[in-house]
């Protein structure tokens, strides 16, 4: 029974870790005024009949902080990638020279920065909800295990461990959001 309580704790910790990892991935896609190839991870282009993310169809480089160059491996994709970038509404105006697509990254306006901070906070709150949900599921499972013979003191200790993990992961979320907010608001 004690091993099962440890499994419940480990499972909840894993769910909380996945929620934080998802937040980090989501925030990577935020364009913060400097060239970042990750903003194209969710831009899809038709590649031999399949919808494929741009990074899987081209090499994306950032020669300087304000420029992104996309070189498709198949030159016939240039116009499709250009259209996909425009349709994704990222605020970029791609320019192609027949060989590659050059994108000059414009500086963010104050209003756009504040909007991105709001979006980041919303993502953070969604992550906190996931963390609390994992905690709730773990505690409910532990309470059911009392009926199956788990000693109450073991259940209370496990519950305290789950709460400690919850607090730690919530602090990670706060730290990640604070760092991203600082990055967004830095001109």
Backbone torsions as a table, in degrees:
resi	resn	phi	psi	omega
1	UNK	NA	-40.9	-179.3
2	UNK	-64.1	-37.6	177.4
3	UNK	-62.6	-39.1	179.5
4	UNK	-63.9	-37.7	178.7
5	UNK	-65.9	-35.9	177.2
6	UNK	-66.6	-36.0	176.5
7	UNK	-63.3	-41.6	179.6
8	UNK	-61.7	-43.6	179.2
9	UNK	-62.6	-46.6	-178.9
10	UNK	-62.7	-40.1	-179.4
11	UNK	-64.5	-43.2	-179.9
12	UNK	-66.5	-37.9	179.0
13	UNK	-63.7	-39.8	178.0
14	UNK	-62.8	-45.8	179.3
15	UNK	-60.5	-42.0	-179.7
16	UNK	-65.6	-40.8	177.8
17	UNK	-62.4	-40.0	178.5
18	UNK	-64.7	-38.3	179.1
19	UNK	-62.9	-43.4	179.8
20	UNK	-66.8	-40.8	178.5
21	UNK	-62.2	-39.5	178.2
22	UNK	-63.0	-42.4	178.0
23	UNK	-59.2	-46.2	-179.9
24	UNK	-59.9	-42.2	179.2
25	UNK	-63.3	-45.1	-179.9
26	UNK	-60.9	-43.5	-176.7
27	UNK	-70.4	-21.4	176.5
28	UNK	-64.0	-29.3	-177.0
29	UNK	-78.9	-5.0	-179.3
30	UNK	-78.0	127.7	179.2
31	UNK	-85.4	119.3	-174.0
32	UNK	-115.7	31.3	173.8
33	UNK	92.7	-5.5	174.1
34	UNK	-127.1	154.9	-174.9
35	UNK	-60.4	124.4	-179.8
36	UNK	-141.9	110.6	-178.3
37	UNK	-59.7	-22.4	-177.3
38	UNK	-63.7	-19.5	-179.5
39	UNK	-65.8	-15.8	-179.3
40	UNK	-94.3	0.8	-177.5
41	UNK	-59.8	-31.0	-178.6
42	UNK	-102.2	4.5	177.9
43	UNK	-85.8	119.5	-176.0
44	UNK	-103.4	142.7	178.7
45	UNK	-132.5	146.8	179.1
46	UNK	-76.0	115.2	-176.4
47	UNK	-123.9	105.8	-175.7
48	UNK	52.1	43.3	175.3
49	UNK	86.5	-7.6	178.9
50	UNK	-111.4	143.2	174.9
51	UNK	-78.5	119.9	-173.0
52	UNK	-129.9	140.6	175.9
53	UNK	-62.8	143.0	-178.2
54	UNK	-51.7	-43.3	-178.5
55	UNK	-60.6	-17.4	178.2
56	UNK	-90.7	-1.1	-179.4
57	UNK	-118.5	-5.7	-174.4
58	UNK	-157.9	161.8	172.9
59	UNK	-93.5	135.6	-177.7
60	UNK	-118.0	121.5	-179.5
61	UNK	-125.3	158.0	177.4
62	UNK	-125.8	91.2	-178.4
63	UNK	-64.3	-27.6	174.8
64	UNK	-149.4	178.8	-172.9
65	UNK	-68.2	-15.5	-176.4
66	UNK	-117.6	7.6	-176.4
67	UNK	-131.8	138.4	173.1
68	UNK	-124.2	134.1	176.6
69	UNK	-119.3	127.7	179.3
70	UNK	-113.0	120.5	177.6
71	UNK	-114.8	102.9	179.9
72	UNK	-65.5	143.3	177.8
73	UNK	-71.8	-27.1	176.3
74	UNK	-114.4	110.6	-173.8
75	UNK	-58.1	-24.6	-179.3
76	UNK	-68.9	-11.3	-179.4
77	UNK	-85.2	-9.1	-173.8
78	UNK	-51.3	-49.6	-176.5
79	UNK	-68.8	-37.1	178.8
80	UNK	-65.1	-41.4	178.8
81	UNK	-66.5	-43.0	179.1
82	UNK	-58.5	-44.9	179.8
83	UNK	-66.0	-41.7	-179.9
84	UNK	-61.8	-38.7	179.2
85	UNK	-66.6	-43.0	177.9
86	UNK	-63.2	-44.6	-178.3
87	UNK	-66.3	-28.8	-178.9
88	UNK	-71.3	-12.9	175.8
89	UNK	55.7	50.3	179.8
90	UNK	-88.7	-5.3	-179.1
91	UNK	87.7	16.9	-179.6
92	UNK	-105.9	150.0	171.1
93	UNK	-118.3	100.8	-178.6
94	UNK	-73.4	145.4	175.7
95	UNK	-127.9	128.6	179.3
96	UNK	-114.4	150.3	178.9
97	UNK	-114.8	17.2	-179.5
98	UNK	91.5	-22.2	-179.8
99	UNK	-109.1	-40.6	-176.4
100	UNK	-148.2	170.2	178.1
101	UNK	-111.9	126.6	178.7
102	UNK	-107.2	134.0	178.4
103	UNK	-126.8	122.9	173.9
104	UNK	-92.3	123.5	-176.6
105	UNK	-84.7	114.0	179.9
106	UNK	-74.3	153.5	175.5
107	UNK	-68.1	146.8	-179.9
108	UNK	-79.3	143.5	174.6
109	UNK	-78.1	162.2	178.7
110	UNK	-58.8	-42.0	-179.2
111	UNK	-62.3	-43.6	179.9
112	UNK	-65.3	-38.0	177.4
113	UNK	-61.3	-46.6	-179.8
114	UNK	-63.2	-37.7	177.8
115	UNK	-63.8	-42.5	178.5
116	UNK	-64.7	-38.2	177.5
117	UNK	-62.2	-42.6	178.2
118	UNK	-60.8	-45.1	179.7
119	UNK	-62.4	-40.9	179.7
120	UNK	-63.7	-42.5	178.8
121	UNK	-63.8	-38.2	177.2
122	UNK	-62.4	-44.8	176.9
123	UNK	-59.8	-41.6	179.2
124	UNK	-62.0	-41.9	179.8
125	UNK	-66.2	-39.2	176.4
126	UNK	-60.8	-38.1	178.6
127	UNK	-66.4	-42.2	178.0
128	UNK	-61.5	-38.0	177.9
129	UNK	-62.1	-43.1	178.4
130	UNK	-62.2	-40.8	179.6
131	UNK	-64.5	-45.1	179.2
132	UNK	-64.9	-35.8	178.0
133	UNK	-63.7	-42.1	177.8
134	UNK	-63.1	-40.6	177.9
135	UNK	-62.4	-47.7	-179.2
136	UNK	-59.4	-46.2	179.5
137	UNK	-59.9	-42.6	-179.4
138	UNK	-64.6	-43.6	-178.3
139	UNK	-67.5	-40.1	177.2
140	UNK	-61.5	-43.0	179.5
141	UNK	-63.1	-42.7	179.5
142	UNK	-63.4	-40.7	179.5
143	UNK	-64.6	-38.2	176.6
144	UNK	-64.6	-34.1	-177.8
145	UNK	-68.3	-23.0	175.9
146	UNK	-61.3	-42.0	179.4
147	UNK	-64.7	-25.2	179.9
148	UNK	-90.5	3.6	174.9
149	UNK	111.9	6.7	177.4
150	UNK	-73.9	128.6	179.0
151	UNK	-61.0	142.6	-176.6
152	UNK	-61.1	-38.1	-178.9
153	UNK	-66.3	-34.4	176.3
154	UNK	-67.2	-40.4	179.1
155	UNK	-63.1	-43.3	-180.0
156	UNK	-64.1	-41.3	177.9
157	UNK	-62.8	-43.4	179.7
158	UNK	-64.4	-40.8	178.7
159	UNK	-61.7	-42.2	178.5
160	UNK	-63.4	-38.7	178.2
161	UNK	-64.0	-43.2	178.5
162	UNK	-62.7	-41.3	179.3
163	UNK	-64.8	-39.6	178.9
164	UNK	-62.9	-43.4	177.2
165	UNK	-61.7	-42.3	179.6
166	UNK	-58.9	-46.6	179.9
167	UNK	-62.0	-42.5	180.0
168	UNK	-62.5	-44.4	-178.8
169	UNK	-69.5	-36.0	176.6
170	UNK	-64.3	-36.6	177.2
171	UNK	-65.4	-40.3	177.0
172	UNK	-59.2	-43.8	179.0
173	UNK	-59.6	-45.7	179.0
174	UNK	-59.4	-43.9	-179.6
175	UNK	-64.2	-43.9	179.9
176	UNK	-62.1	-45.4	-179.5
177	UNK	-65.1	-40.8	179.7
178	UNK	-62.4	-42.9	179.4
179	UNK	-65.3	-42.9	-179.2
180	UNK	-66.8	-40.9	179.1
181	UNK	-60.9	-43.1	178.8
182	UNK	-62.3	-43.2	-179.9
183	UNK	-63.3	-41.4	-179.0
184	UNK	-67.3	-43.2	-174.2
185	UNK	-80.8	-11.8	177.7
186	UNK	-74.3	123.3	-178.2
187	UNK	-88.1	NA	NA
